[in-house]
């Protein structure tokens, strides 16, 4: 519904802060839910720890 409200050519950006267990689950859910809209939805992870970012990058491959 969020993507529909913004129009056909708009871009939806999702920011997930942290790389703990809850954030990684949020990443998985968002990636699965928006898998058919990769050209319209971008998911960004923000973290202070490099280890968590590496785990998030491995998941998205």
C-alpha distance matrix in Angstrom:
0.0 3.8 5.5 5.0 6.2 8.9 10.3 11.8 14.4 13.0 13.2 11.3 14.0 14.2 17.6 19.2 22.6 25.4 26.3 27.4 26.4 23.2 22.1 22.9 20.9 17.8 18.6 18.9 15.7 13.7 15.9 15.5 11.7 11.4 14.8 14.0 12.5 15.5 16.2 13.0 12.7 15.8 16.8 19.9 22.3 24.7 27.9 31.5 32.8 33.3 33.5 30.0 28.8 30.9 29.3 25.7 27.0 28.6 25.5 23.5 26.3
3.8 0.0 3.8 5.5 5.3 6.7 9.3 11.2 12.9 10.6 10.4 8.0 10.6 11.1 14.5 16.6 19.8 22.9 24.2 25.5 25.0 21.8 20.2 21.4 20.0 16.5 17.0 18.1 15.3 12.6 15.0 15.5 12.0 11.0 14.7 14.3 12.0 14.4 14.8 11.2 10.4 13.2 14.2 17.0 19.5 21.7 25.0 28.6 30.2 30.7 31.3 27.7 26.3 28.7 27.5 23.8 25.0 27.1 24.2 22.1 25.1
5.5 3.8 0.0 3.8 5.5 5.4 6.8 7.8 9.5 7.7 7.9 6.6 10.0 11.5 15.2 17.5 21.0 24.0 25.0 26.8 26.3 23.5 21.5 22.1 21.0 17.7 17.4 18.4 16.0 12.9 14.4 15.0 11.8 9.8 12.9 12.0 9.2 11.7 11.6 8.0 8.3 11.6 13.6 16.6 19.7 22.1 25.6 29.2 30.6 30.8 31.4 28.1 26.2 28.3 27.3 23.6 24.2 26.3 23.6 21.0 23.7
5.0 5.5 3.8 0.0 3.8 5.5 5.5 7.0 9.9 9.2 10.6 10.1 13.7 15.2 18.8 21.2 24.6 27.6 28.6 30.2 29.6 26.6 24.9 25.6 24.1 20.9 20.9 21.5 18.8 16.1 17.5 17.6 14.2 12.5 15.4 13.7 11.4 14.5 14.0 10.8 11.8 15.3 17.4 20.4 23.5 25.9 29.4 32.9 34.4 34.6 35.1 31.8 30.0 32.0 31.0 27.3 27.8 29.8 27.0 24.4 26.9
6.2 5.3 5.5 3.8 0.0 3.8 5.7 8.7 11.0 9.5 11.1 10.4 13.7 15.3 18.6 21.2 24.3 27.6 29.1 30.6 30.3 27.1 25.4 26.5 25.3 21.8 22.1 23.2 20.5 17.7 19.6 20.1 16.6 15.1 18.3 17.1 14.4 17.0 16.4 12.7 13.4 16.4 18.3 20.9 23.8 25.8 29.3 32.7 34.5 35.0 35.9 32.5 30.8 33.2 32.2 28.5 29.3 31.5 28.9 26.4 29.1
8.9 6.7 5.4 5.5 3.8 0.0 3.8 7.0 8.1 5.9 7.9 8.0 11.5 13.8 17.1 20.2 23.2 26.6 28.1 30.1 30.2 27.2 25.0 26.1 25.4 21.8 21.6 23.1 20.8 17.6 19.1 20.2 17.1 14.9 17.9 16.7 13.5 15.4 14.1 10.5 11.5 14.3 16.6 19.0 22.2 24.0 27.7 31.0 33.0 33.2 34.4 31.2 29.1 31.5 31.0 27.2 27.7 30.2 27.9 25.1 27.7
10.3 9.3 6.8 5.5 5.7 3.8 0.0 3.8 5.8 5.7 8.8 10.1 13.8 16.5 20.0 23.0 26.2 29.5 30.7 32.8 32.7 29.9 27.7 28.4 27.6 24.3 23.7 24.8 22.7 19.4 20.4 21.2 18.2 15.7 18.1 16.2 13.1 15.4 13.5 10.4 12.5 15.7 18.5 21.1 24.6 26.7 30.4 33.7 35.5 35.5 36.6 33.5 31.2 33.3 32.8 29.0 29.1 31.4 29.2 26.2 28.4
11.8 11.2 7.8 7.0 8.7 7.0 3.8 0.0 3.8 5.8 8.7 10.7 14.5 17.2 20.8 23.7 27.1 30.2 31.0 33.3 33.1 30.6 28.2 28.5 27.7 24.6 23.6 24.3 22.5 19.3 19.6 20.2 17.6 14.7 16.5 14.0 11.1 13.3 11.2 8.7 11.8 15.1 18.3 21.2 24.7 27.2 30.9 34.3 35.8 35.3 36.3 33.4 30.9 32.6 32.2 28.5 28.1 30.3 28.1 24.9 26.7
14.4 12.9 9.5 9.9 11.0 8.1 5.8 3.8 0.0 3.8 6.8 9.9 13.2 16.5 19.8 23.0 26.2 29.2 30.2 32.8 33.0 30.7 27.9 28.2 28.0 24.9 23.4 24.6 23.2 19.7 19.7 21.0 18.8 15.5 17.0 14.9 11.6 12.7 9.8 7.7 11.0 13.7 17.2 19.7 23.4 25.7 29.4 32.6 34.2 33.6 34.9 32.1 29.4 31.1 31.1 27.4 26.8 29.2 27.4 24.0 25.7
13.0 10.6 7.7 9.2 9.5 5.9 5.7 5.8 3.8 0.0 3.8 6.6 9.9 13.3 16.5 19.8 22.8 26.1 27.3 29.9 30.3 27.8 25.0 25.7 25.6 22.3 21.0 22.6 21.2 17.6 18.1 19.8 17.5 14.3 16.4 15.1 11.4 12.3 9.9 6.8 9.0 11.4 14.6 16.8 20.5 22.5 26.3 29.5 31.3 30.9 32.3 29.5 26.9 29.0 29.0 25.2 24.9 27.6 25.8 22.6 24.7
13.2 10.4 7.9 10.6 11.1 7.9 8.8 8.7 6.8 3.8 0.0 3.8 6.5 10.0 13.1 16.4 19.5 22.6 23.7 26.4 26.9 24.7 21.7 22.3 22.5 19.2 17.7 19.5 18.5 14.7 15.1 17.3 15.4 12.1 14.2 13.7 9.9 9.9 8.0 4.8 5.9 7.7 10.9 13.1 16.8 18.9 22.7 25.9 27.6 27.2 28.6 25.8 23.1 25.2 25.3 21.5 21.2 24.0 22.3 19.1 21.4
11.3 8.0 6.6 10.1 10.4 8.0 10.1 10.7 9.9 6.6 3.8 0.0 3.8 6.7 10.1 13.3 16.4 19.6 20.9 23.3 23.7 21.3 18.4 19.3 19.3 15.8 14.8 16.8 15.5 11.8 12.9 15.1 13.1 10.3 13.0 13.3 9.8 10.0 9.6 6.1 4.8 6.5 8.7 11.1 14.5 16.6 20.3 23.7 25.4 25.4 26.6 23.5 21.2 23.6 23.3 19.5 19.8 22.5 20.5 17.7 20.5
14.0 10.6 10.0 13.7 13.7 11.5 13.8 14.5 13.2 9.9 6.5 3.8 0.0 3.8 6.6 10.0 13.0 16.2 17.6 20.2 21.1 18.8 15.7 16.7 17.3 13.9 12.6 15.3 14.6 10.9 12.1 15.0 13.6 11.2 13.7 14.9 11.7 10.9 11.0 8.4 5.8 4.9 6.1 7.6 10.9 12.9 16.6 19.9 21.7 21.8 23.1 20.1 17.8 20.5 20.4 16.6 17.1 20.1 18.4 15.9 18.9
14.2 11.1 11.5 15.2 15.3 13.8 16.5 17.2 16.5 13.3 10.0 6.7 3.8 0.0 3.8 6.6 9.9 13.0 14.4 16.7 17.4 15.0 12.0 13.3 13.8 10.3 9.5 12.4 11.8 8.4 10.2 13.3 12.1 10.6 13.2 15.2 12.7 11.9 13.2 10.9 7.4 6.1 4.8 6.1 8.6 10.7 14.2 17.7 19.3 19.8 20.7 17.4 15.7 18.5 17.9 14.2 15.5 18.3 16.3 14.3 17.8
17.6 14.5 15.2 18.8 18.6 17.1 20.0 20.8 19.8 16.5 13.1 10.1 6.6 3.8 0.0 3.8 6.4 9.7 11.7 14.2 15.6 13.5 10.1 12.0 13.3 10.1 9.4 13.0 13.0 10.3 12.1 15.4 14.8 13.7 16.0 18.5 16.2 14.9 16.2 14.3 10.8 8.5 6.1 4.9 6.0 7.2 10.7 14.1 16.0 16.8 18.0 14.8 13.3 16.5 16.2 12.8 14.4 17.5 16.0 14.6 18.1
19.2 16.6 17.5 21.2 21.2 20.2 23.0 23.7 23.0 19.8 16.4 13.3 10.0 6.6 3.8 0.0 3.8 6.5 8.2 10.5 11.8 9.8 6.4 8.7 10.2 7.4 7.2 11.0 11.4 9.7 11.6 14.7 14.7 14.4 16.4 19.4 17.8 16.4 18.4 16.9 13.2 10.9 7.5 6.2 4.9 6.2 8.8 12.4 13.7 14.9 15.5 12.0 11.3 14.5 13.7 10.6 13.1 15.8 14.1 13.6 17.3
22.6 19.8 21.0 24.6 24.3 23.2 26.2 27.1 26.2 22.8 19.5 16.4 13.0 9.9 6.4 3.8 0.0 3.8 7.0 9.1 11.5 9.9 6.9 9.8 11.9 9.9 10.1 13.7 14.5 13.3 15.1 18.1 18.3 18.2 20.1 23.1 21.5 20.0 21.8 20.4 16.7 14.1 10.8 8.4 5.9 4.8 6.2 9.3 11.2 13.1 14.1 10.8 10.7 14.3 13.8 11.5 14.2 16.9 15.8 15.9 19.4
25.4 22.9 24.0 27.6 27.6 26.6 29.5 30.2 29.2 26.1 22.6 19.6 16.2 13.0 9.7 6.5 3.8 0.0 3.8 5.9 8.9 8.5 5.9 8.3 11.1 10.3 10.4 13.6 15.1 14.7 16.0 18.8 19.7 20.0 21.3 24.7 23.5 21.8 24.0 23.0 19.2 16.5 12.9 10.5 7.0 5.8 4.8 7.6 8.4 10.7 11.0 7.7 8.7 12.1 11.4 10.0 13.1 15.4 14.6 15.5 18.8
26.3 24.2 25.0 28.6 29.1 28.1 30.7 31.0 30.2 27.3 23.7 20.9 17.6 14.4 11.7 8.2 7.0 3.8 0.0 3.8 6.7 7.6 5.2 5.9 9.3 9.7 9.2 11.7 14.0 14.2 14.8 17.4 19.0 19.5 20.3 23.9 23.2 21.3 23.9 23.4 19.6 16.9 13.2 11.2 7.6 7.8 6.3 8.9 8.0 9.5 8.6 4.9 6.8 9.5 8.0 7.3 10.8 12.3 11.6 13.2 16.2
27.4 25.5 26.8 30.2 30.6 30.1 32.8 33.3 32.8 29.9 26.4 23.3 20.2 16.7 14.2 10.5 9.1 5.9 3.8 0.0 3.8 5.6 5.3 6.2 8.7 9.9 10.6 12.4 14.3 15.4 16.4 18.4 19.9 21.1 22.0 25.6 25.3 23.8 26.6 25.9 22.1 19.8 16.0 14.5 11.0 11.1 9.4 11.3 10.2 12.1 10.4 7.3 10.2 12.2 10.0 10.0 13.7 14.5 13.3 15.5 18.5
26.4 25.0 26.3 29.6 30.3 30.2 32.7 33.1 33.0 30.3 26.9 23.7 21.1 17.4 15.6 11.8 11.5 8.9 6.7 3.8 0.0 3.8 5.5 5.3 6.3 8.7 9.9 10.7 12.4 14.3 15.4 16.6 18.3 20.0 20.8 24.5 24.6 23.5 26.6 26.0 22.2 20.4 16.6 16.0 13.0 13.9 12.8 15.0 13.7 15.2 13.0 9.9 12.5 13.9 10.9 10.8 14.6 14.7 12.8 15.3 18.3
23.2 21.8 23.5 26.6 27.1 27.2 29.9 30.6 30.7 27.8 24.7 21.3 18.8 15.0 13.5 9.8 9.9 8.5 7.6 5.6 3.8 0.0 3.8 5.5 5.1 6.2 8.7 9.9 10.5 12.2 14.1 15.4 16.3 18.1 19.5 23.0 22.9 22.1 25.2 24.1 20.3 18.8 15.2 14.8 12.3 13.4 13.0 15.7 15.3 17.0 15.5 12.0 14.0 16.0 13.2 12.1 15.9 16.5 14.1 15.9 19.3
22.1 20.2 21.5 24.9 25.4 25.0 27.7 28.2 27.9 25.0 21.7 18.4 15.7 12.0 10.1 6.4 6.9 5.9 5.2 5.3 5.5 3.8 0.0 3.8 5.4 4.9 6.2 8.7 9.8 10.4 12.1 14.2 15.1 16.2 17.6 21.1 20.6 19.4 22.2 21.2 17.4 15.5 11.8 11.1 8.5 9.9 10.0 13.2 13.1 14.5 13.6 9.8 11.0 13.4 11.2 9.3 13.0 14.3 12.1 13.4 16.9
22.9 21.4 22.1 25.6 26.5 26.1 28.4 28.5 28.2 25.7 22.3 19.3 16.7 13.3 12.0 8.7 9.8 8.3 5.9 6.2 5.3 5.5 3.8 0.0 3.8 5.3 4.9 6.3 8.6 9.8 10.4 12.3 14.1 15.3 15.9 19.6 19.7 18.3 21.4 21.0 17.3 15.4 11.8 11.6 9.2 11.4 11.5 14.6 13.6 14.1 12.5 9.0 10.0 11.5 8.6 7.0 10.6 11.2 8.7 10.5 13.8
20.9 20.0 21.0 24.1 25.3 25.4 27.6 27.7 28.0 25.6 22.5 19.3 17.3 13.8 13.3 10.2 11.9 11.1 9.3 8.7 6.3 5.1 5.4 3.8 0.0 3.8 5.3 5.0 6.1 8.5 9.8 10.6 12.1 14.1 15.0 18.6 19.0 18.3 21.7 21.0 17.4 16.3 12.9 13.7 12.0 14.4 14.8 18.0 17.2 17.9 16.2 12.7 13.8 15.1 11.9 10.2 13.6 13.7 10.6 12.2 15.5
17.8 16.5 17.7 20.9 21.8 21.8 24.3 24.6 24.9 22.3 19.2 15.8 13.9 10.3 10.1 7.4 9.9 10.3 9.7 9.9 8.7 6.2 4.9 5.3 3.8 0.0 3.8 5.5 5.1 6.0 8.4 9.9 10.4 12.0 13.6 17.0 16.7 16.3 19.3 18.1 14.5 13.5 10.2 11.2 10.2 12.7 14.0 17.5 17.5 18.3 17.4 13.7 14.0 16.0 13.4 10.9 13.9 15.0 11.9 12.4 16.1
18.6 17.0 17.4 20.9 22.1 21.6 23.7 23.6 23.4 21.0 17.7 14.8 12.6 9.5 9.4 7.2 10.1 10.4 9.2 10.6 9.9 8.7 6.2 4.9 5.3 3.8 0.0 3.8 5.5 5.2 5.9 8.5 9.9 10.5 11.5 15.1 14.8 13.6 16.8 16.2 12.5 11.1 7.7 8.9 8.2 11.4 13.0 16.6 16.3 16.5 15.6 12.1 11.6 13.3 11.0 7.9 10.5 11.7 8.7 8.7 12.4
18.9 18.1 18.4 21.5 23.2 23.1 24.8 24.3 24.6 22.6 19.5 16.8 15.3 12.4 13.0 11.0 13.7 13.6 11.7 12.4 10.7 9.9 8.7 6.3 5.0 5.5 3.8 0.0 3.8 5.5 5.2 6.1 8.5 10.1 10.2 13.9 14.6 13.8 17.4 17.2 13.9 13.1 10.4 12.2 11.7 15.0 16.3 19.8 19.0 18.8 17.4 14.1 13.9 14.7 11.8 9.4 11.6 11.7 8.0 8.5 11.7
15.7 15.3 16.0 18.8 20.5 20.8 22.7 22.5 23.2 21.2 18.5 15.5 14.6 11.8 13.0 11.4 14.5 15.1 14.0 14.3 12.4 10.5 9.8 8.6 6.1 5.1 5.5 3.8 0.0 3.8 5.5 5.2 5.9 8.5 9.7 13.0 13.6 13.8 17.2 16.4 13.2 13.3 11.0 13.4 13.4 16.6 18.3 21.9 21.6 21.8 20.6 17.1 17.0 18.2 15.4 12.8 15.0 15.4 11.8 11.7 14.9
13.7 12.6 12.9 16.1 17.7 17.6 19.4 19.3 19.7 17.6 14.7 11.8 10.9 8.4 10.3 9.7 13.3 14.7 14.2 15.4 14.3 12.2 10.4 9.8 8.5 6.0 5.2 5.5 3.8 0.0 3.8 5.4 5.1 5.9 8.0 11.1 10.8 10.8 14.0 12.8 9.5 9.7 7.7 10.6 11.6 14.9 17.2 21.0 21.2 21.3 20.7 17.2 16.3 17.9 15.8 12.5 14.3 15.5 12.2 11.0 14.4
15.9 15.0 14.4 17.5 19.6 19.1 20.4 19.6 19.7 18.1 15.1 12.9 12.1 10.2 12.1 11.6 15.1 16.0 14.8 16.4 15.4 14.1 12.1 10.4 9.8 8.4 5.9 5.2 5.5 3.8 0.0 3.8 5.6 5.5 5.6 9.2 9.5 8.7 12.3 12.3 9.3 9.2 7.7 10.7 11.9 15.6 17.8 21.5 21.3 20.7 20.0 16.8 15.5 16.4 14.5 11.2 12.1 13.0 9.7 8.0 11.0
15.5 15.5 15.0 17.6 20.1 20.2 21.2 20.2 21.0 19.8 17.3 15.1 15.0 13.3 15.4 14.7 18.1 18.8 17.4 18.4 16.6 15.4 14.2 12.3 10.6 9.9 8.5 6.1 5.2 5.4 3.8 0.0 3.8 5.6 5.1 8.4 10.0 10.3 14.0 14.0 11.6 12.4 11.3 14.5 15.5 19.1 21.2 24.8 24.3 23.8 22.7 19.6 18.7 19.3 16.9 14.1 15.1 15.1 11.6 10.4 12.8
11.7 12.0 11.8 14.2 16.6 17.1 18.2 17.6 18.8 17.5 15.4 13.1 13.6 12.1 14.8 14.7 18.3 19.7 19.0 19.9 18.3 16.3 15.1 14.1 12.1 10.4 9.9 8.5 5.9 5.1 5.6 3.8 0.0 3.8 5.8 7.8 8.8 10.2 13.5 12.5 10.4 12.1 11.5 14.9 16.4 19.8 22.3 26.0 26.1 25.9 25.1 21.8 20.8 21.9 19.7 16.6 17.8 18.4 14.9 13.4 16.1
11.4 11.0 9.8 12.5 15.1 14.9 15.7 14.7 15.5 14.3 12.1 10.3 11.2 10.6 13.7 14.4 18.2 20.0 19.5 21.1 20.0 18.1 16.2 15.3 14.1 12.0 10.5 10.1 8.5 5.9 5.5 5.6 3.8 0.0 3.8 5.5 5.2 6.6 9.7 8.8 6.9 9.1 9.5 13.2 15.5 19.0 21.8 25.6 25.8 25.4 25.1 21.9 20.3 21.4 19.8 16.4 16.9 18.0 15.0 12.7 15.1
14.8 14.7 12.9 15.4 18.3 17.9 18.1 16.5 17.0 16.4 14.2 13.0 13.7 13.2 16.0 16.4 20.1 21.3 20.3 22.0 20.8 19.5 17.6 15.9 15.0 13.6 11.5 10.2 9.7 8.0 5.6 5.1 5.8 3.8 0.0 3.8 5.5 5.8 9.4 10.1 8.8 10.3 10.8 14.4 16.5 20.3 22.8 26.5 26.3 25.3 24.8 21.9 20.2 20.6 19.0 15.9 15.8 16.4 13.5 11.0 12.7
14.0 14.3 12.0 13.7 17.1 16.7 16.2 14.0 14.9 15.1 13.7 13.3 14.9 15.2 18.5 19.4 23.1 24.7 23.9 25.6 24.5 23.0 21.1 19.6 18.6 17.0 15.1 13.9 13.0 11.1 9.2 8.4 7.8 5.5 3.8 0.0 3.8 5.9 8.4 9.2 9.4 11.9 13.4 17.1 19.6 23.2 26.1 29.7 29.7 28.7 28.3 25.5 23.6 24.1 22.7 19.5 19.1 19.8 17.1 14.3 15.6
12.5 12.0 9.2 11.4 14.4 13.5 13.1 11.1 11.6 11.4 9.9 9.8 11.7 12.7 16.2 17.8 21.5 23.5 23.2 25.3 24.6 22.9 20.6 19.7 19.0 16.7 14.8 14.6 13.6 10.8 9.5 10.0 8.8 5.2 5.5 3.8 0.0 3.8 5.5 5.4 6.0 9.1 11.3 15.0 18.0 21.4 24.5 28.2 28.6 27.7 27.9 25.0 22.8 23.7 22.8 19.3 18.9 20.2 17.8 14.7 16.3
15.5 14.4 11.7 14.5 17.0 15.4 15.4 13.3 12.7 12.3 9.9 10.0 10.9 11.9 14.9 16.4 20.0 21.8 21.3 23.8 23.5 22.1 19.4 18.3 18.3 16.3 13.6 13.8 13.8 10.8 8.7 10.3 10.2 6.6 5.8 5.9 3.8 0.0 3.8 5.5 5.4 6.9 9.3 12.6 15.7 19.1 22.2 25.7 26.0 24.8 25.1 22.5 19.9 20.7 20.1 16.7 15.8 17.3 15.4 11.9 13.4
16.2 14.8 11.6 14.0 16.4 14.1 13.5 11.2 9.8 9.9 8.0 9.6 11.0 13.2 16.2 18.4 21.8 24.0 23.9 26.6 26.6 25.2 22.2 21.4 21.7 19.3 16.8 17.4 17.2 14.0 12.3 14.0 13.5 9.7 9.4 8.4 5.5 3.8 0.0 3.8 6.0 7.8 11.1 14.0 17.5 20.6 23.9 27.3 27.9 26.6 27.4 24.9 22.1 23.0 22.9 19.4 18.2 20.1 18.6 15.0 16.1
13.0 11.2 8.0 10.8 12.7 10.5 10.4 8.7 7.7 6.8 4.8 6.1 8.4 10.9 14.3 16.9 20.4 23.0 23.4 25.9 26.0 24.1 21.2 21.0 21.0 18.1 16.2 17.2 16.4 12.8 12.3 14.0 12.5 8.8 10.1 9.2 5.4 5.5 3.8 0.0 3.8 6.8 10.3 13.3 16.9 19.8 23.3 26.8 27.8 27.0 27.9 25.1 22.5 24.0 23.7 20.0 19.4 21.6 19.8 16.4 18.3
12.7 10.4 8.3 11.8 13.4 11.5 12.5 11.8 11.0 9.0 5.9 4.8 5.8 7.4 10.8 13.2 16.7 19.2 19.6 22.1 22.2 20.3 17.4 17.3 17.4 14.5 12.5 13.9 13.2 9.5 9.3 11.6 10.4 6.9 8.8 9.4 6.0 5.4 6.0 3.8 0.0 3.8 6.7 10.0 13.4 16.4 19.9 23.4 24.4 23.8 24.6 21.7 19.2 21.0 20.5 16.7 16.6 19.0 16.9 13.8 16.3
15.8 13.2 11.6 15.3 16.4 14.3 15.7 15.1 13.7 11.4 7.7 6.5 4.9 6.1 8.5 10.9 14.1 16.5 16.9 19.8 20.4 18.8 15.5 15.4 16.3 13.5 11.1 13.1 13.3 9.7 9.2 12.4 12.1 9.1 10.3 11.9 9.1 6.9 7.8 6.8 3.8 0.0 3.8 6.5 10.1 13.1 16.5 20.0 21.0 20.3 21.3 18.5 15.8 17.7 17.7 13.9 13.6 16.4 14.8 11.8 14.4
16.8 14.2 13.6 17.4 18.3 16.6 18.5 18.3 17.2 14.6 10.9 8.7 6.1 4.8 6.1 7.5 10.8 12.9 13.2 16.0 16.6 15.2 11.8 11.8 12.9 10.2 7.7 10.4 11.0 7.7 7.7 11.3 11.5 9.5 10.8 13.4 11.3 9.3 11.1 10.3 6.7 3.8 0.0 3.8 6.8 10.1 13.3 17.0 17.8 17.4 18.1 15.1 12.8 15.0 14.6 10.8 11.3 14.1 12.3 9.9 13.2
19.9 17.0 16.6 20.4 20.9 19.0 21.1 21.2 19.7 16.8 13.1 11.1 7.6 6.1 4.9 6.2 8.4 10.5 11.2 14.5 16.0 14.8 11.1 11.6 13.7 11.2 8.9 12.2 13.4 10.6 10.7 14.5 14.9 13.2 14.4 17.1 15.0 12.6 14.0 13.3 10.0 6.5 3.8 0.0 3.8 6.6 10.0 13.5 14.6 14.3 15.6 12.8 10.3 13.0 13.3 9.7 10.4 13.8 12.8 10.9 14.1
22.3 19.5 19.7 23.5 23.8 22.2 24.6 24.7 23.4 20.5 16.8 14.5 10.9 8.6 6.0 4.9 5.9 7.0 7.6 11.0 13.0 12.3 8.5 9.2 12.0 10.2 8.2 11.7 13.4 11.6 11.9 15.5 16.4 15.5 16.5 19.6 18.0 15.7 17.5 16.9 13.4 10.1 6.8 3.8 0.0 3.8 6.6 10.2 11.1 11.2 12.3 9.3 7.3 10.5 10.7 7.6 9.2 12.4 11.7 10.9 14.2
24.7 21.7 22.1 25.9 25.8 24.0 26.7 27.2 25.7 22.5 18.9 16.6 12.9 10.7 7.2 6.2 4.8 5.8 7.8 11.1 13.9 13.4 9.9 11.4 14.4 12.7 11.4 15.0 16.6 14.9 15.6 19.1 19.8 19.0 20.3 23.2 21.4 19.1 20.6 19.8 16.4 13.1 10.1 6.6 3.8 0.0 3.8 7.1 9.1 10.0 11.9 9.4 7.9 11.6 12.3 10.0 11.7 15.0 14.8 14.4 17.5
27.9 25.0 25.6 29.4 29.3 27.7 30.4 30.9 29.4 26.3 22.7 20.3 16.6 14.2 10.7 8.8 6.2 4.8 6.3 9.4 12.8 13.0 10.0 11.5 14.8 14.0 13.0 16.3 18.3 17.2 17.8 21.2 22.3 21.8 22.8 26.1 24.5 22.2 23.9 23.3 19.9 16.5 13.3 10.0 6.6 3.8 0.0 3.8 5.5 7.3 9.2 7.0 6.7 10.4 11.2 10.1 12.1 14.9 15.2 15.7 18.5
31.5 28.6 29.2 32.9 32.7 31.0 33.7 34.3 32.6 29.5 25.9 23.7 19.9 17.7 14.1 12.4 9.3 7.6 8.9 11.3 15.0 15.7 13.2 14.6 18.0 17.5 16.6 19.8 21.9 21.0 21.5 24.8 26.0 25.6 26.5 29.7 28.2 25.7 27.3 26.8 23.4 20.0 17.0 13.5 10.2 7.1 3.8 0.0 3.8 6.6 9.1 8.3 8.6 11.7 13.1 12.9 14.6 17.1 18.0 18.7 21.2
32.8 30.2 30.6 34.4 34.5 33.0 35.5 35.8 34.2 31.3 27.6 25.4 21.7 19.3 16.0 13.7 11.2 8.4 8.0 10.2 13.7 15.3 13.1 13.6 17.2 17.5 16.3 19.0 21.6 21.2 21.3 24.3 26.1 25.8 26.3 29.7 28.6 26.0 27.9 27.8 24.4 21.0 17.8 14.6 11.1 9.1 5.5 3.8 0.0 3.8 5.5 5.7 6.8 9.1 10.5 11.3 12.9 14.9 16.1 17.4 19.5
33.3 30.7 30.8 34.6 35.0 33.2 35.5 35.3 33.6 30.9 27.2 25.4 21.8 19.8 16.8 14.9 13.1 10.7 9.5 12.1 15.2 17.0 14.5 14.1 17.9 18.3 16.5 18.8 21.8 21.3 20.7 23.8 25.9 25.4 25.3 28.7 27.7 24.8 26.6 27.0 23.8 20.3 17.4 14.3 11.2 10.0 7.3 6.6 3.8 0.0 3.8 5.5 5.2 6.3 8.8 10.0 10.6 12.5 14.4 15.6 17.1
33.5 31.3 31.4 35.1 35.9 34.4 36.6 36.3 34.9 32.3 28.6 26.6 23.1 20.7 18.0 15.5 14.1 11.0 8.6 10.4 13.0 15.5 13.6 12.5 16.2 17.4 15.6 17.4 20.6 20.7 20.0 22.7 25.1 25.1 24.8 28.3 27.9 25.1 27.4 27.9 24.6 21.3 18.1 15.6 12.3 11.9 9.2 9.1 5.5 3.8 0.0 3.8 5.5 5.2 6.5 8.8 10.0 10.8 12.7 14.7 16.0
30.0 27.7 28.1 31.8 32.5 31.2 33.5 33.4 32.1 29.5 25.8 23.5 20.1 17.4 14.8 12.0 10.8 7.7 4.9 7.3 9.9 12.0 9.8 9.0 12.7 13.7 12.1 14.1 17.1 17.2 16.8 19.6 21.8 21.9 21.9 25.5 25.0 22.5 24.9 25.1 21.7 18.5 15.1 12.8 9.3 9.4 7.0 8.3 5.7 5.5 3.8 0.0 3.8 5.4 5.1 6.3 8.7 9.9 10.7 12.7 14.8
28.8 26.3 26.2 30.0 30.8 29.1 31.2 30.9 29.4 26.9 23.1 21.2 17.8 15.7 13.3 11.3 10.7 8.7 6.8 10.2 12.5 14.0 11.0 10.0 13.8 14.0 11.6 13.9 17.0 16.3 15.5 18.7 20.8 20.3 20.2 23.6 22.8 19.9 22.1 22.5 19.2 15.8 12.8 10.3 7.3 7.9 6.7 8.6 6.8 5.2 5.5 3.8 0.0 3.8 5.4 5.0 6.1 8.6 9.8 10.7 12.7
30.9 28.7 28.3 32.0 33.2 31.5 33.3 32.6 31.1 29.0 25.2 23.6 20.5 18.5 16.5 14.5 14.3 12.1 9.5 12.2 13.9 16.0 13.4 11.5 15.1 16.0 13.3 14.7 18.2 17.9 16.4 19.3 21.9 21.4 20.6 24.1 23.7 20.7 23.0 24.0 21.0 17.7 15.0 13.0 10.5 11.6 10.4 11.7 9.1 6.3 5.2 5.4 3.8 0.0 3.8 5.4 5.1 6.2 8.7 10.1 11.0
29.3 27.5 27.3 31.0 32.2 31.0 32.8 32.2 31.1 29.0 25.3 23.3 20.4 17.9 16.2 13.7 13.8 11.4 8.0 10.0 10.9 13.2 11.2 8.6 11.9 13.4 11.0 11.8 15.4 15.8 14.5 16.9 19.7 19.8 19.0 22.7 22.8 20.1 22.9 23.7 20.5 17.7 14.6 13.3 10.7 12.3 11.2 13.1 10.5 8.8 6.5 5.1 5.4 3.8 0.0 3.8 5.5 5.1 6.3 8.9 10.3
25.7 23.8 23.6 27.3 28.5 27.2 29.0 28.5 27.4 25.2 21.5 19.5 16.6 14.2 12.8 10.6 11.5 10.0 7.3 10.0 10.8 12.1 9.3 7.0 10.2 10.9 7.9 9.4 12.8 12.5 11.2 14.1 16.6 16.4 15.9 19.5 19.3 16.7 19.4 20.0 16.7 13.9 10.8 9.7 7.6 10.0 10.1 12.9 11.3 10.0 8.8 6.3 5.0 5.4 3.8 0.0 3.8 5.4 5.1 6.4 9.0
27.0 25.0 24.2 27.8 29.3 27.7 29.1 28.1 26.8 24.9 21.2 19.8 17.1 15.5 14.4 13.1 14.2 13.1 10.8 13.7 14.6 15.9 13.0 10.6 13.6 13.9 10.5 11.6 15.0 14.3 12.1 15.1 17.8 16.9 15.8 19.1 18.9 15.8 18.2 19.4 16.6 13.6 11.3 10.4 9.2 11.7 12.1 14.6 12.9 10.6 10.0 8.7 6.1 5.1 5.5 3.8 0.0 3.8 5.4 5.3 6.6
28.6 27.1 26.3 29.8 31.5 30.2 31.4 30.3 29.2 27.6 24.0 22.5 20.1 18.3 17.5 15.8 16.9 15.4 12.3 14.5 14.7 16.5 14.3 11.2 13.7 15.0 11.7 11.7 15.4 15.5 13.0 15.1 18.4 18.0 16.4 19.8 20.2 17.3 20.1 21.6 19.0 16.4 14.1 13.8 12.4 15.0 14.9 17.1 14.9 12.5 10.8 9.9 8.6 6.2 5.1 5.4 3.8 0.0 3.8 5.5 5.5
25.5 24.2 23.6 27.0 28.9 27.9 29.2 28.1 27.4 25.8 22.3 20.5 18.4 16.3 16.0 14.1 15.8 14.6 11.6 13.3 12.8 14.1 12.1 8.7 10.6 11.9 8.7 8.0 11.8 12.2 9.7 11.6 14.9 15.0 13.5 17.1 17.8 15.4 18.6 19.8 16.9 14.8 12.3 12.8 11.7 14.8 15.2 18.0 16.1 14.4 12.7 10.7 9.8 8.7 6.3 5.1 5.4 3.8 0.0 3.8 5.5
23.5 22.1 21.0 24.4 26.4 25.1 26.2 24.9 24.0 22.6 19.1 17.7 15.9 14.3 14.6 13.6 15.9 15.5 13.2 15.5 15.3 15.9 13.4 10.5 12.2 12.4 8.7 8.5 11.7 11.0 8.0 10.4 13.4 12.7 11.0 14.3 14.7 11.9 15.0 16.4 13.8 11.8 9.9 10.9 10.9 14.4 15.7 18.7 17.4 15.6 14.7 12.7 10.7 10.1 8.9 6.4 5.3 5.5 3.8 0.0 3.8
26.3 25.1 23.7 26.9 29.1 27.7 28.4 26.7 25.7 24.7 21.4 20.5 18.9 17.8 18.1 17.3 19.4 18.8 16.2 18.5 18.3 19.3 16.9 13.8 15.5 16.1 12.4 11.7 14.9 14.4 11.0 12.8 16.1 15.1 12.7 15.6 16.3 13.4 16.1 18.3 16.3 14.4 13.2 14.1 14.2 17.5 18.5 21.2 19.5 17.1 16.0 14.8 12.7 11.0 10.3 9.0 6.6 5.5 5.5 3.8 0.0
